[in-house]
């Protein structure tokens, strides 16, 4: 949640609240945008699936 909040607060545009010398323009560049587009949701889905399987097996 901290990474999401900092990313939103330092992104150039209407949500820019935290002003710093280095705005994160690179987040919108092609290779880095793939991380937040695919890797983060995939990680969340995999965590939920693992917890679901553990619960079904009676381990949790």
Steps between C-alpha positions, in 0.01 A plus 500: 500500500789735569640451150160566343447813709847640427462423131166680484622800698814555292353430156494815287147626450198589712598261779844660553501578871855409597725732300857387458784560258461160338145428389439145396457545125669164448203310644304581187781379272437169324717246686415628847128528436490124444587440866200681637272377222572127517739404781314663789153359418654161423678502836177584681309227316768240576501592869122469519510164322767367737302609805184349353674164440649501850159566650344217298774264613437596863845645556375847590 
